[in-house]
Amino acid sequence: MKKFVTAVLLMSFLITLFPGLVGAAEAPKLYLNGKQLSSSADPKIVGSSTLVPIRTVTEGLGYDVDWTSPNVTISNGETIVVLTIGSKKAVVNDREVGLEAPAAITNGVTFVPLRFVGEQFGLDVYWDAETRAVHMYSKLVDNPPPAGGSGDGGTSAPGDGSDGSDTGSPDPGNGGGTTIPSTDETALLKSITYDGLGSIYLPYEGDFGDATTQVLHDPERIVVDLPAMNFDPYFTPGFIPAGNGAKTGEIVIDSHPTLSKVRYSYYSDEPSTVRVVLDLAAPTNYKVTDEDHVVRIDVLEQTGPIVDPPPATDPGTTPNDGLFKVVLDAGHGGKDPGASSVNGRKEKEYNLAITLKVKALLDKEPKIKPYLTRSDDTFVELADRAKYANNLPADLFISFHANMATTATASGSETYYWRSDSLAFAKVMHKHLVAGTGLNDRGVRTGNYHVIRETTMPAILLEAGYLSNSGDSAVLYNSAKQDKIAQEIVAGIKEYLRIS
């Protein structure tokens, strides 16, 4: 017995000196709207809080950060959050708020509480203990859709799946369903996100019965019905615009061996039902679980051969006049200068310069008609930019910007999209943007920006480089480089529209 006690005491002593002996827990992974975020240092768990490096907030979530020791000020233009290192109190828009864990500095890296920061800026934050992942998704808080709709009150015809009508529409993802809320709904679906690894998360409020599932073939897909459920008014990632006001949308997946798309719709109001469809390239096992008000669909191992995908459709519809209408949006302007470069220039200058050069090149294209939201140094409201494009109606929308970070090391080009129907456009344009700038490829990302969220056509926002980086800034304000960027932008537009 004495030997056992001695051994236990010795082990306790060793663990105290060398905690790594027991195996350090894996650092949590971070996801925003289903896309994994990179981090300059590993996030860490303190108590029940996840702390992340401040750079994750600036580069991953896209907020502005100002560091004046001992305070960290984080802003998105509407909300201002001031954190004090070591303090469990923060100030949000001049209102004092308590924290579960304070901001801290470890090995020269500033860490801030992720849940608190995210929620203050309108993100819903969920912790998945099984995969040690933090999932965040954006809310559309400035212009929520109405609770009801303009539907005719009818019930969607339940298709047999043979013609793709499993979302209540002959053309799934482009209509169908109804927006009339049913009196039998007892739950609201808050969002649908894909974690990039094979799991789809559906957080909801309220309670509903059991999810029902079925597997359909030709084409291969998994159908999950959620009875007594409707979409939350702030549901993200939103819906594909449809003339009949239908609630339907999709998430395009390009990182999974068999899962190609997640489609969703308000399928029926008798009873109220939300339908989620997983489009597959091959027969695949799956698992559906419901825990802590989150339905989780895990796409597992492939069980059959890959089937040939259906032929691709045209990216857009040619207008009646035979021209593609492309709106070029020079970000900021007038009283809104945008970011400031390290050499004292303003972002609005670059944005307008590159926009005008792209327009000059598009003016020579017989099948494309460019339109500008601003042609000089004037201020245009975000809502007016989106409204202008929608009223044309435009076939494509491109917003031109340059980025800013709190450190001078951030560098490279990024392309942002919001709705799933803009992803293919974003990928093509990003390839050409990087070729034009010659800067680091920082990838295609989701971004809840007003002008690409509220427009109804494929829409992207280009962050050509970081004005806080001297190298990037020198590129963006160089006239010859701007010519090269403009040429690549036009080449990207033509590639996406399949114009030779």
PyMOL commands that set and color helices and strands:
alter all, ss='L'
color gray80, all
select helices_A, chain A and resi 2-17+19-22+54-60+114-120+165-167+347-362+382-391+420-437+450-453+470-476+479-497
alter helices_A, ss='H'
color red, helices_A
select strands_A, chain A and resi 29-32+35-36+44-46+49-53+64-68+71-75+80-84+89-92+95-98+104-106+109-113+123-128+133-138+187-191+193-194+199-206+212-216+221-227+229-236+248-252+259-269+272-280+284-291+294-302+324-330+368-372+396-403+413-417+441-446+459-466
alter strands_A, ss='S'
color yellow, strands_A
deselect
rebuild
show_as cartoon
